[in-house]
Amino acid sequence: MHDVAIIGYGPVGATLANMLGAAGLDVVVLEREAAAYHLPRAVHFDDEVMRVFQGIGLAGAIAPLTITSPGMKFLDRDGALLLDWSRPTGIGPQGWNASYRFHQPALEDALRAGVARYPNVSVRACTTVTAVSPDGALETAQGPVRARWVVGCDGANSITRGAIGEGFDDLGFDERWLVTDLILKRPRPDLGDHSIQHCDPARPATYVRGVGDRRRWEITLHPGEAPTDPWPLLSRWITPEDATLERAAIYTFRSAVARKWREGRLLIAGDAAHLTPPFMGQGMCAGIRDVANLGWKLVEVLRGADPALLDTYQAERAPHARAYIETAVRLGGLINTRAMALALGEAPEGPVRMESIAPALGGFVAPLGRPAPQPRLACGTLLDDRIGPRHAVLLRAEFADTTALDHRSAVLVCDPALEPFLAANQALAALMRPDRQVVAFARTAHELATLI
């Protein structure tokens, strides 16, 4: 009997396997393919996701595989600038750059190498799951598997979601796009490093600068179109003399959120739980956020916490994922039919907030709704490296001698680098969960005692 079975070994499943492996759990990963997919798919993640990779000890391996993205520009059909939505390129409050580009096969190699550190995690490739039961029993073509908890990171056609039932809520975006990945043969600095949204009502398109010589164009298709040769559609920007076509695939971009994320001992994450158009670059990011939320809760439950803690997973993650998807759908609508509205500034204003669920940790509602900042402490260490995968109390100097949390598995951190964050919230202390969400502030010694 395994503690956790993970179905699917893409970036989401591999990240969860690293988290649970580090916690010492007995984990089995079931993957139907023999190896990671060798062609590009996801190309972007943000600072919160890099912070998750830091938490599993892999930021040092992953950062060299990336480039920092300067953001996005929106152009009209004639190439005139409608909106410059550039992102900061320096280190931000999360301790990392705001936006990264990457090559998914390289990322998956790094994540899988991380999993290999843990003898308590077994990976079964070429294993097809044929049936899943809410009691944690699985059937595969190679034989039965039993686990106390099962997490389906098994994509849009998830067998786990099918076993949970109730399907998707459709959020109204359903379009066919041609996705092309190319490798430059010669320099094309004129293409630029920004992502470009070509807001041409006749043929909306997206350009993405990848790592190295990799470039991507995503181009909307008209009803009935199924081009076998993508070069005519690409000729506006690039030709076979400039680049080699690595991949061309037709995707149906959808927007949907699963109605139910847990049934008994079954849970879902990533594309099994939600689908988004790519205009915010948040597809894989949302899946990594899922397991960052779910991973520590599974550890707590397997160590004796009330399994009701897992009910907070969907309650916290589904509205947050939906908010990002709805923003992506709105951007898609602007790109397709209302490009001039961008000139009025209709663009996202930063990270979407995630509402934490009060009953999960003592009845306190998170006042921030997104991760606490991660400063570099006076000793030179980043905050998360000081804390590890645990709860933390961030303290101002007035509370530096507080020891009452020592027996409750929370790390106490008092450092001058935390002062601006606490002062901005008029707080003397803050409680942070293992997924770096702030649960509560304490503004007085009495409030801290109550929080404890």
C-alpha positions in Angstrom: 0.0 0.0 0.0 1.5 3.3 -1.1 0.8 6.6 0.6 0.1 8.4 -2.7 -0.2 7.3 -6.3 0.3 10.0 -8.9 -1.2 9.4 -12.3 0.7 11.3 -15.0 4.4 12.3 -15.0 4.3 15.7 -16.7 5.6 18.9 -15.0 2.7 18.9 -12.5 2.9 15.2 -11.5 6.7 15.4 -11.3 6.6 18.5 -9.1 4.2 16.8 -6.7 6.4 13.7 -6.7 9.3 15.9 -5.6 7.3 17.4 -2.8 6.0 14.2 -1.4 9.4 12.4 -1.9 11.1 15.1 0.1 8.5 14.5 2.9 9.5 10.9 3.1 6.2 9.5 1.8 5.9 6.2 -0.1 4.9 7.5 -3.6 4.3 5.7 -6.9 4.1 7.5 -10.2 2.2 5.9 -13.0 3.0 7.1 -16.5 1.7 5.5 -19.7 4.6 6.8 -21.9 8.1 5.4 -22.0 9.8 8.8 -21.7 9.0 12.5 -21.5 7.5 14.1 -24.6 10.4 15.4 -26.7 8.8 18.5 -28.4 7.8 21.9 -26.9 4.5 22.5 -25.3 4.3 24.9 -22.3 6.8 27.8 -22.7 6.2 30.1 -19.7 6.2 30.1 -15.9 6.2 32.9 -13.4 8.0 33.9 -10.2 5.6 32.0 -7.9 6.3 28.8 -9.9 10.0 29.3 -9.7 9.5 29.7 -5.9 7.9 26.3 -5.9 10.9 24.9 -7.8 13.1 26.5 -5.2 11.1 24.8 -2.5 11.8 21.4 -4.0 15.5 22.2 -4.3 15.6 22.5 -8.1 15.7 26.2 -8.8 19.5 26.0 -9.2 19.0 23.3 -11.9 16.1 25.0 -13.6 17.1 28.6 -13.7 20.0 28.1 -16.2 17.5 26.5 -18.6 15.4 29.6 -18.8 15.5 33.2 -20.1 13.8 36.2 -18.4 10.8 37.4 -20.4 10.3 41.2 -20.7 6.6 40.9 -21.1 4.0 41.4 -23.9 3.1 43.9 -26.5 -0.2 44.3 -28.4 -0.1 45.4 -32.0 -2.9 46.3 -34.4 -3.2 44.8 -37.9 -0.7 47.4 -39.3 1.9 46.7 -36.6 1.1 49.8 -34.6 1.5 49.5 -30.8 -1.7 49.4 -29.0 -0.4 48.5 -25.5 2.9 47.8 -24.0 2.4 45.4 -21.2 6.0 44.9 -20.2 7.0 43.1 -17.0 9.8 44.0 -14.6 13.0 42.2 -15.5 14.7 42.5 -12.1 14.3 40.3 -9.1 10.8 40.9 -7.6 9.1 40.4 -4.3 8.9 36.6 -4.7 12.7 36.5 -4.8 12.7 35.7 -8.6 12.0 37.3 -11.9 8.4 37.9 -12.8 8.4 35.9 -16.0 10.4 33.0 -17.5 10.6 31.3 -20.8 11.7 27.6 -21.0 11.8 24.5 -23.1 9.5 21.9 -21.6 11.6 18.8 -22.4 14.5 20.4 -20.5 12.3 21.3 -17.6 10.9 17.8 -17.4 14.4 16.3 -17.4 15.3 18.5 -14.4 12.1 17.6 -12.5 12.6 13.9 -13.2 16.2 14.1 -12.1 14.9 15.6 -8.9 12.5 12.7 -8.3 15.4 10.3 -8.8 16.9 11.7 -5.5 14.2 9.8 -3.5 14.3 6.0 -3.1 10.8 6.3 -1.6 9.4 7.4 -5.0 9.0 4.7 -7.6 8.2 5.6 -11.2 6.4 3.1 -13.4 6.7 4.1 -17.1 4.7 2.4 -19.8 1.9 1.9 -17.3 -1.7 2.5 -18.5 -4.3 3.1 -15.8 -7.5 1.5 -16.8 -9.7 2.0 -13.8 -9.7 4.2 -10.7 -11.8 3.8 -7.5 -12.7 6.4 -4.9 -11.2 4.1 -2.2 -7.7 4.4 -3.8 -7.7 1.1 -5.7 -6.3 1.4 -9.3 -6.2 -1.1 -12.1 -3.5 -0.9 -14.7 -2.7 -3.0 -17.7 0.2 -4.3 -15.7 -1.8 -5.2 -12.5 -3.5 -3.6 -9.5 -2.1 -0.7 -7.5 -3.3 0.4 -4.0 -2.7 3.8 -2.4 -4.1 5.8 0.5 -4.6 8.8 -1.8 -4.6 9.1 -5.6 -3.8 12.3 -7.5 -4.7 12.5 -11.1 -2.3 14.8 -13.0 -3.4 13.0 -16.1 -4.4 15.8 -18.4 -7.5 17.1 -20.2 -8.8 13.5 -20.8 -8.2 12.5 -17.2 -9.4 9.0 -16.2 -9.3 10.3 -12.6 -11.7 13.1 -13.3 -14.0 10.7 -15.0 -14.0 8.5 -11.9 -14.8 11.5 -9.8 -17.6 12.5 -12.1 -19.5 15.7 -12.8 -17.3 17.0 -15.7 -16.4 20.6 -16.5 -18.0 24.0 -16.3 -17.4 25.5 -19.7 -16.3 29.2 -19.5 -17.1 30.0 -23.1 -13.8 29.9 -25.1 -13.5 27.2 -27.8 -11.2 28.1 -30.8 -8.9 26.2 -33.1 -5.4 27.5 -33.4 -2.3 26.4 -35.3 0.7 26.2 -32.9 4.1 26.2 -34.6 7.5 25.8 -33.1 10.6 26.8 -35.1 14.4 26.9 -34.6 16.2 29.9 -36.2 18.8 29.2 -38.8 20.1 32.7 -38.6 19.8 35.7 -36.2 16.5 37.6 -36.3 16.8 40.3 -33.7 14.0 42.2 -35.3 11.6 39.6 -33.9 12.3 40.9 -30.4 12.2 39.4 -27.0 8.6 40.5 -26.0 5.7 38.2 -26.7 3.5 39.9 -29.4 -0.2 39.7 -29.6 -1.1 40.5 -33.2 -4.6 42.0 -32.8 -5.8 41.5 -36.4 -9.5 40.6 -36.5 -9.0 38.8 -39.7 -6.2 36.5 -38.3 -5.2 37.0 -34.7 -1.8 35.5 -33.8 0.7 35.3 -31.0 4.5 35.4 -31.2 6.6 34.0 -28.3 10.4 34.2 -27.9 11.7 30.9 -26.6 15.0 29.9 -25.2 18.0 29.9 -27.5 17.0 30.0 -31.1 13.5 28.7 -30.4 10.5 30.8 -31.6 6.8 30.1 -31.5 3.8 31.4 -33.5 0.2 30.6 -32.5 -2.3 31.5 -35.3 -6.0 31.3 -35.2 -7.7 29.1 -37.8 -11.0 29.9 -39.6 -13.8 27.3 -39.6 -12.9 24.3 -41.7 -9.3 25.2 -42.0 -6.7 22.4 -41.4 -3.5 23.5 -43.1 -0.9 20.8 -43.8 1.7 23.5 -44.7 2.0 26.2 -42.1 4.5 28.4 -44.0 1.9 30.5 -45.9 0.4 31.5 -42.6 3.9 32.2 -41.2 5.2 34.1 -44.2 4.2 37.5 -42.8 7.0 37.0 -40.2 9.4 34.2 -41.1 10.3 31.9 -44.0 12.0 28.5 -44.5 15.2 30.4 -45.2 15.1 31.8 -41.6 14.1 28.8 -39.6 13.5 25.1 -39.4 10.0 24.0 -38.5 10.2 21.7 -35.5 6.5 21.2 -34.9 3.1 22.3 -36.2 -0.1 21.1 -34.5 -3.7 22.2 -34.4 -5.0 22.8 -30.9 -8.5 23.6 -29.7 -8.0 26.2 -27.0 -10.7 25.7 -24.3 -11.7 27.3 -21.1 -13.2 25.0 -18.4 -13.0 24.2 -14.7 -13.9 20.8 -13.2 -17.0 20.9 -11.0 -15.5 18.4 -8.5 -11.8 18.0 -7.6 -12.1 15.3 -5.0 -14.1 12.1 -4.4 -13.1 9.9 -1.5 -9.4 9.3 -1.9 -9.2 10.7 -5.4 -8.0 14.2 -6.3 -7.1 15.9 -9.6 -4.7 18.7 -10.5 -3.4 20.5 -13.6 -5.3 20.1 -16.9 -7.4 17.4 -15.3 -8.9 20.1 -13.2 -8.9 23.1 -15.5 -8.2 24.2 -19.1 -7.2 27.7 -20.2 -6.4 29.5 -23.4 -2.7 30.4 -23.5 -3.0 34.2 -23.6 -1.9 34.6 -20.0 0.7 31.9 -20.1 -0.8 30.3 -17.0 -1.7 26.8 -18.0 1.2 25.0 -16.5 1.5 27.6 -13.8 -2.0 26.9 -12.5 -1.1 23.2 -12.3 2.0 23.9 -10.3 0.0 26.1 -8.0 -2.4 23.3 -7.5 0.2 20.8 -6.2 1.9 23.5 -4.1 -1.5 23.9 -2.4 -2.3 20.2 -2.3 1.1 18.7 -1.5 1.6 20.0 2.1 -2.0 19.2 2.9 -1.5 15.5 1.8 1.6 15.4 4.0 -0.3 16.7 7.0 -3.2 14.3 6.5 -0.9 11.3 6.1 0.7 12.4 9.4 -2.6 12.4 11.2 -4.4 15.6 10.4 -8.2 15.6 9.7 -8.8 14.5 6.0 -11.3 17.4 5.9 -8.2 19.6 5.3 -8.2 18.3 1.7 -11.7 19.8 1.2 -10.0 23.2 1.3 -8.0 22.3 -1.8 -10.8 22.8 -4.4 -12.3 25.6 -2.4 -9.1 27.5 -2.6 -7.7 26.6 -6.0 -10.8 26.4 -8.2 -11.8 30.1 -7.8 -8.2 31.2 -8.3 -7.8 29.1 -11.4 -11.1 30.3 -12.7 -10.1 33.9 -12.2 -6.9 33.4 -14.4 -8.9 31.5 -17.0 -11.5 34.3 -17.2 -8.8 36.8 -17.6 -7.2 34.8 -20.4 -10.6 34.5 -22.1 -11.1 38.3 -21.9 -7.6 38.8 -23.4 -8.5 36.3 -26.1 -11.7 38.3 -26.9 -9.7 41.5 -27.1 -7.1 40.0 -29.4 -9.8 38.6 -31.6 -12.6 41.2 -31.8 -11.9 44.3 -29.7 -8.2 45.1 -30.2 -8.7 48.9 -30.0 -10.0 48.5 -26.4 -6.5 47.7 -25.4 -5.6 51.3 -26.1 -7.8 52.2 -23.2 -5.7 50.0 -20.9 -7.8 46.9 -20.5 -5.0 44.6 -19.3 -4.5 42.6 -16.2 -3.1 44.5 -13.2 -0.9 41.8 -11.7 -1.3 38.5 -9.9 -4.8 37.2 -9.2 -5.4 36.7 -5.5 -6.3 33.3 -4.0 -8.7 33.4 -1.1 -7.5 31.1 1.7 -10.2 29.1 3.5 -10.6 30.1 7.2 -11.4 26.8 8.8 -8.3 25.1 7.5 -5.9 26.6 10.0 -7.7 27.9 13.1 -10.3 30.2 11.7 -8.2 33.0 10.3 -8.8 34.4 6.8 -5.7 35.2 4.8 -5.7 39.0 4.3 -3.3 38.9 1.3 -4.5 36.0 -0.8 -1.2 35.4 -2.5 2.3 34.4 -1.3 4.2 36.5 1.2 7.2 38.1 -0.3 10.6 36.3 -0.1 13.4 38.7 0.8 17.0 37.8 1.2 17.7 37.6 4.9 20.6 39.4 6.7 22.6 36.2 6.6 22.3 36.1 2.8 19.8 33.2 2.7 16.4 33.5 0.9 13.5 33.3 3.3 12.1 30.0 2.0 15.5 28.3 2.3 15.5 29.2 5.9 12.0 27.8 6.5 11.8 24.7 4.4 8.4 23.0 3.8 6.9 24.1 7.1 4.7 26.7 8.6 6.5 29.9 9.6 5.9 32.9 11.9 7.5 36.0 10.5 8.2 38.3 13.4 9.3 41.9 14.1 11.9 42.5 16.7 9.2 43.1 19.4 8.3 39.4 19.3 11.8 38.0 18.8 11.8 36.2 22.2 8.5 34.4 21.5 9.0 30.6 21.7 5.4 29.4 22.1 5.2 28.1 18.6 8.3 25.9 18.9 6.2 22.8 19.7 3.8 23.4 16.8 6.1 22.7 13.9 6.4 26.3 12.9 9.7 28.1 12.1 10.2 31.5 13.8 12.0 34.0 11.7 12.9 37.5 12.9 15.0 39.5 10.4 15.3 43.1 9.4 14.4 42.1 5.8 10.9 41.3 7.0 10.3 44.7 8.5 9.0 46.4 5.4 6.4 43.7 4.7 5.1 43.6 8.3 5.2 47.4 8.6 3.2 47.8 5.4 0.5 45.6 6.9 0.7 47.3 10.4 1.6 43.9 11.8 4.0 42.6 14.4 3.8 39.0 13.1 2.5 37.0 10.2 1.7 33.2 9.9 2.7 31.7 6.6 1.7 28.3 5.4 4.1 25.8 3.7 2.8 27.0 0.3 3.9 30.5 1.3 0.3 31.8 1.6 -0.2 34.2 4.5 -2.9 32.9 6.9 -3.1 35.8 9.3 -1.4 38.8 10.7 -1.0 39.6 14.4 -1.0 43.3 15.4 -0.7 42.8 19.1 0.8 40.3 21.5 -2.8 39.2 22.4 -3.6 38.5 18.7 -0.4 36.4 18.4 -1.3 34.4 21.5 -4.7 33.8 19.9 -3.1 32.8 16.7 -0.8 30.3 18.5 
